[in-house]
Amino acid sequence: MTSQEAPETWITPLTPLSFLRRSADVYPEKVAIVHGAARHTYADFARDAQRLARGLRASGVEAGDRVACLLPNVPEMLIAHFGVPLGGAVLVAVNTRLSSEEVRYILDHSGATVLVVDSTLRAVVDPVADSLETVREVVTLVDPQGPDAGTSTDGATWEDLLARGDGGADLPWEVTDERSTISINYTSGTTGRPKGVQYHHRGAYLNSLGEIVHSYHDPASVYLWTLPMFHCNGWCTPWAITAIGGTHVCLREVRGDAIWALIGEHRVTHLNGAPTVVTTIMNAAEARTLDYALVVTTAGAPPSPTTILEMEKMGFRIVHVYGLTETYGPYTVCQWQEDWRGLEEQERARMQARQGVGMLIAEPVRVVEVLAEEYDPANVQLVDVPADGQTMGEIVMRGNNVMSGYFRDADATAKAFAGGWYHSGDLGVMHTDGYVELRDRAKDVVVSGGENISTVEVEQAVLSHPAVLEAAVVGVPDERWGERPKAFVVLRQGKDAEPGEIIDHVKGAIARYKAPRDVEIVEELPKTSTGKIQKFELRAKEWGDSGTRIRG
């Protein structure tokens, strides 16, 4: 029989469910999950995923139903990443920092039939529980390692749900359609209602393998959960670490002292997070230089060259990736080149701060001319900008690790995929070596006197001042120029700097016209639950409540 005649049964649909089956077979007694004093082996992990899947079915959850989880980074959230799709359902991981109304909208829009909620977050759910349109049952988790340990709760508990799945044969760790939806992740909704981003089994499987390769994971990996699992399914890392047989170290709350304690206790080898999370780690009172290399995979905003150098001097190895909720988290990686080793350190760090090239499981990224504000998605031709490192365009992507579409929003899906590629809304340049560099979100670019000013470039110049810990630059009104950049700055503990000193420093680092005319020293910057700085809040202070700028 030739390969062309091979029956379709030889082709196994891809799903990350197979990762837990394999690790439970290969490493049954190995510690898979650490949470406080608790330890879960891979055999335990697989058993509880099966119990959850059968328990959901016994609770009336049918194939394709949505099951929502409002949980911090606890073992049960890891179990849900396998148990929910194993039962044929779709996981909806909900941001733990949302308001009651925001949670209600996501539950109603997704059509979730079951909600699993941490006991500490019942105060968010209870005010809207009676008005939920589709949720039939709210299941409460009282975390034995959490602040409510030992307390009782009304209604069904996590243990009750799992007990419904006791007995019966194991369900198969497989799917019949690899393009079926495994999870729906809701965007932040800062510019309107959050949209439900649909991931399929094939994309989750492949992106997990990309994470293993590009973040240098192996079976000895000890991964600390500083990145929320509700954010892009933790960049697919729940599936990736399980696939390679590593150890998950859970962390309910991201605090510098807790992170350093767990690094010391478990000799953590890997963690992920936005640059602001990296800053928290680096500037904690407990911070110290490591005697081994701890891999930090960072994304969410371009890390400044200054931050990269400081982390490396403390013993961290930086992996810089870029992506969005719509791309399963990371899509590109700043792939290390050996000849960078001989560069002067500032130049090397500048190269490492670029967003890079498509991951090995992704198609090459493109930078194309920005479309007109109004366009017909069905009649778009994409034109690449010159690869000169100067000409800005929009970053577009497609392939296995791009969403299958927005849930219940065909119009937004069509617009996002105009010309056959996903439009990120991010502006960047393509360098001659094929590496892309992010310059700004389209909405964040400052147009001053007809000149486009990248707030990312200005922020990196501000961050190179030795007294500056964090910085955010936004456009503010200007009678003469229309708008101009303004910097909001958090200073390092024990350091002092006057606004004029910072402005002069920036003028010495980049073109003078790009420097902010004003610098405001603040105690903290507004951030999302994943550590991204919320620039729209800063703009609102300057432009009015909406933060909207009117441009001609």
N, C-alpha and C positions, 0 to 999 in steps of 0.2 A: 504494500500500500504506500503510495507516495504521500508527501506532506500535503499536496493539494487535495488529496482524498481523505485526509484525517477527519473523523467525525467531530461534530461540534462538542460532543461530551468531553473531548480532550482539552477544551478551553474552559478554565475555571474562572468564573467572575471574580474580580478583585474586590476584597472587603477587608478593612482593618480588624474585623471580628476574628479572622484567622490568626492574627498576631497573638491574642491571648490564648487561643487553643494551643498554639505551638509552644509558647513559653511555659504554660502549665504542664505540657508533656515533657519539655526539656529541662525545666528548672522547678519542679513541683515544690521542693522544700526551700527554695531560695526566697529571701525576704523581698517582696515586691513593693510593699507600701509601709512607710513609717509614719506614725502620727502620734506625737507625744510618746507615751510609754507603750502604745499599741504597735504590734507587728502583724502584718498579713503576708503570708506566703503566696506564691503564684497559684498553688492549689486552692487556697482560701479565696483568692481573687476570682478565679474562674468559677468556683462553686457559687459565690454570691452573685456573680453576673447571671448565672443560670437561674438562681432562685429569684432574682429580680425579674428576669424575662418571663418566667412562668407565673410569678406573682402578678405582673401587669396583665397577662392574659386572663388569669383567674378573676381579675378585677374588671374585666369587660373591655380592656384595651385591644383594639383590632389592628390589623395590618394598615399602616399608613397614618394611624392616629398620632397626634402630637402629645408628647409627655414633657412637661416643663419642670425644670429644676432651678430653684432659687437658693443656691448653696455656696458657701465659701470653698476654699481649696481643702476639702476633706476627702477621706477615702471613698465615701459614698458617691461623690461627684465623679471620681475615676470609674467606679463600678457602673454608674449610669451611662458612661460613654460606651460601654460594651453591652450592658444588660438591656438598655432601652432598644437599640437597634436589633439586638439578638431576638427580642420579642416581636420584631417586625414593625416597631413604632419609630417615630422620628423625635430626636432629642432637641429640645429648645432650652438652651442654657441662658438664664436671665441674669442681667447685670445686677449685682447685689447692692449697688448704690443708687438705684432708681427710686423715684417717689412712688407712692401707692397708685396714682393715676397712670404713670408710665408703665408700671407692671401690669395694671389692668388692661391697658391698650394692647400690650404684647400678647397677653394670654388670650384676649378676645380675637385679635387679628390672626394669631396662629391657630386658633381653634383648639387649644390644648384641652384635653379631657381629664388629665391628672396633673396635679402640681405637687412636687416634693419641695418642702421649704424647711430651712434651718430654723430651730426654735427662736433664735435671736432675731429672725427676720419676720416672725409672725406679725409684729407691729406694723409692718409694711403691707401685709396681705389682708389682715383682718378688716380694715376700714372699707375694703372693696369686695370682700369675699361674697357677700350676698348678691352683688350685682354682676358677677362674672357670668358670661353668656354660655360658655361651653364646659367649664370645669365641673366635673361630677364629684371629684373627691380631692381634698387637700390632705396630704400625708406629711406629718411633721417628723423631722429628724432632731433628736436631742443628742448632740455629739458628746460621747463619754469623755472626750478630751477638751470640750469647750466650756464656756462660762456657765452654761445651764446644766452641766452634768448632774445626774441624779434627780432632776426635777421631773414632774409628770406633766402631761399635756392632754388636752381634749382631742377626741377623734383618733383616727388611725395614725399609727407611728410607722417609722421605717421598718422596725422589727415585725410589725403586723404585715406589712406589704411583702416582706421576704418570706414570712411564714406561710403565706398563701401559695408560695411557689415550692414548698417542701413536697418531696415525693414526685413521682413521674419521671419519665425519661428525659435526658438532656436534649436540648434543642440543637440543631446543626449550626455550626459556626460558619454559616455561608449565606449567600443571597442568590436569587435567580437572576436579578437584574442589577449589574454593577452601577448603572446610571440612576438607580432609585435613590431617593433622598435619605441621607443618614442623619442630617441635622439642619436646623434653621437658626442662624445667628442674626440678631437684630442690630442694625447700625445705631450709632449714638443719637441720631435724630436732631443734631444741633441746627440744621437748616430746614426742619420740617419733621413730619412724622417719621419715626424709625422704619426702615425697610427690612424685610425678612430675607436674608441671604441664604440660598439653598446650596448645601454641599451634598455631593453624591459619594457613594462608597468608593468608586474608582479614584476620585480626586483625593479623598482622605487617605486612602492606601498609599498612593504615589507621593503625596506631599509628606507623609510620615517618613518614607524612605529618604526623601530629600533632606529632611531635618536630621536624620541619622548621619548621613554623609557629611553635610556641610557644617554641622555642629560637633563633629568628631565624637559621636557616641559609640560605645561598645558595651559588652555585658558588664563591665566594671563601672559603668556610669552611675553616679549618685546625683540625681537631679532634684534641686530644691525648687518648690513651687512658689516662686515670687511673681510669676505671671498669672493673672486670673484665668481659671479654666473656662469661665464664661466668655472670654474674649477670643473669638475665632477658634473656639474649642481648644484654647491654650496653644494656638498655632499648630494644632494636630499633635502636640507633644504627649498627651495621654496615650495615644495610640503608638507613637514612635518609641517612647521609653519602654513600653510594654513589648513592642516588637523585638527590641534588641536584648530584652531580659535585664534591663537596668533596675535601679531602685528609685521609687518615687518618695520624696520626703515632703509631706504636706505641711502647709503653713496657712493658718487661718487669717492672719493679719500681717501685712508687710511693714515691719519695723526694723530699723537698723540693728538694734540690740538683739532681736530674735534671730535675724538672719545670721549675724556673726556667731551667735551661740550654736546654731545648727551647723554652720560651716565647721566650727571647731569640734562638735560632737560627732558628726558623721563624715567628716572630710569630704564635703560636697565637691563634686567635680564639674557640675554644670548648673547654670541658671539662666533664665531669660528675662528680659524686661526693657521698658523704654529708657532712654537716657536719664530721665528724672529718677527712675528707680536705681539706676547705676550711681547717680549722684548721692542718693540716700545711703547706699552701701558704703560709698567711698568716704563720706563725711560723718559717719556715725562715730560716736566716742570710742567704740570698741574696734574701729578699723585698725588693721595691721597689715604688714607685708607678709604675704604667704610664702611658704617654702615649697610650693608646688604650683603648677599652672591650673587655674580654675577658668573654664571656658564660659564667657558671658556672651550670649547671643542677644544683640540689641537691635531694636527697630522701633517705629512709632514716630520718630523724628530723627533727622540727621544728627549723629553724635558729633560734637565739635572735635577737631584735632587735639585741642587741649585736654579734653576728657579722655580721649583714647590714650594719650601719652601718660597721663596720671594713673590710669587703671593698669597699664602695662608695667609701670614702675612698682606697683603694689603686688604684682604677680599674676594679674588676670590676663587671659588671652581673649581678645575681642574678635567676635565674628559679627560683622555688620550686614544685616539683611533688610529688605524693603518689601512691603506689600500692603494689602488692605484686607478688610473683612471679606470683600468680594473675591479675594485670591487665596483663601484658606490661611491667611496670615502671610508669611514670607513667600515672595515670588522670585526676587533677585538676591544675589549674595555678592559682596565685594570680595571676589575670589583672590586669594593671596598670590602674588607673583614673587618668585625668589629674588629677582633683581631689585625688588624694593628694599631688600635687606641692606643694600649698600647706600641707600639714600640718606641724606641728613634727616634727623628724626622729625622735624616739623614737616618736611616734604613727604616723608613716608606716611605720617599721620594724616596728611591732607589726602593722599591717595586712598587710604583706608576709610576715610569719611565719605567716599562716594558710594552710591547705591549698587553699582556693579553690573553684573550680567545675570541672565536667567539661570535659575538653579538647574541641575542636571535633568530634572523631570519636567522642566518648563521650556516653552518656546523662547527664542530670543526676544528681548523687550524692544519696543520701538518708541521713538519720539517723533511725533507728527505735528504738522501745522494745526494750530488751534482752530476748531470749527467756529463758525459764526454763532452768535448767541441763540438764534433761532434756526433750526435746520430740520429737514425731513430725514429721519433715521433710515428710511428705505432707499435714499438716494444720496449716499455719501461716498466720496472717494478720498481715501487717506493718503497724504503726501508727507514723506519723511523729511525732516529738517536736515541740513548739512551736519555731518559728524565733525564739527569743528570746535566743540567744547564751549561755544559762545551763543549759538542760535537756540533760543528757547522754544519749546513746543510742549505738547501734552504727551505724557507717558501712557502708552496703551499696551494691553496684554491679551493673550488668548491661550487656550489649551486645556490640558487635563486639570490643572489646579486653578481654574477660574470658575466661579459659580455657574450653576445651571440656570440661574435667573432669580429675580425677586419674587417671593411668594405672594400670590394674588395681586400682582402688579405688572401686567403685560406691557403697559405703556412705558413705565420706567425701565423695564428690561430692554425693550426695543431701543430706547434712547441711549442706554448705557452701552449697547453693542453696535452702535452705528458704524457701518463700514466693516462689520465682522470682527471687530476687536473691542475689548472692554476699555472704556474710557475712565481713567483714574481720577481726573480732575486735578492731578498733580502736574506742575510744570517743571521741566528739566532740560538738560542738554545732553547730547551724545558726544562723547570724546572720540578721538581718532582711534583709540585702542578698543572701541566697542563698549566701554563702560559708561553707564548712564549716571548722571548726577542730578539729584533733586535740587531744584532752586526754590520752589514754593508751591503751596496750594494756590490754585487759580484765584481763589477769593482773597488770598492774603497778600498778593503782590501789591506793592505801593507804586502808584502811578503819579509821579511828581514832576510837573512841568513837562509832561510828555515822555519822561524817562521811566522805564520799568525798573524798580529796585527790588531785589530779592531780599525778603526779610530773613531768610536762612543765612545768607551771606553776612548781613549786618549782625545777626545774633552771634555768629561764630567769631566775628571780630570783637564783639563786646565780651564774650566768654574768654577770650585770650587775655583779658586783664586779670592780673593775679588776685585781685580782691573780689572778683565776681564769681558767685556760685551758680546762679541760674539767670537766664535772660529771656525775654520775649519782646519782639518788635512788631508793632502794628502801624498801619497808616492812620494818621489823625488829620483833621481839617486844617487847611492853610489857605488864607485868602489869596495869596499870590500864586502858589504852585498847585492849588487844588487839594493836595494832601502831601504829607511828608512823614518820614518815619519817626516814631517815638519808641524809646526802650524802657521797659519795666525790668528792674534789676533786683535780685536778692543777693546780698553780700555774704561772703564766707564768715563763719563765726570768728570773732576776734579781729576781723579785717575792717578797714575803713577806706572809703574813697568818695570824693565829691563828684557830683554829676559832670562838672566841667572837665575833671581829670579823665573820666571815662570817655567823654566825647572826643577829647584830644587824642586819646589812645586809639580810638576807632579811626580817626582821620589819618593816623599814621599807618594804619593797616590796610585800608581800602580807599577807593576814590572818595574825595572829601564830600562830594555832593550826596553820597549814599549815607553819610553819618547822620545819626539822629540829632535834631536840634535840642531835644529835651530828653533827659534821663530821669525817671522817677524811681527812687529807692523804695522798695516795698518789703514787707515781712515775709510774704509768700505769694506764689502765683496760683491762679485758679487752675485746677487739673481735673481730668477725668479719672475714673477708677483705675484705668490702666497707666496713669502717669502722664498722659498727653496734656500739654498746656492748652487751656481753652481760650484762644485768642478772641473769640467773639465776645466774651465777657469784658475783656480789656477794651475792645473797640466800642462796646456799648457805653462805657464811661465817657468816651470822647465824641461819639456821633449821636448819642441818644439811646433810648432803651433798647432798640432793635439791633444797634451796632451796624446798621445797613448804610453803605455808602452809595450815593447816586453818582454814576459815572456817565459821561456823554459817549 
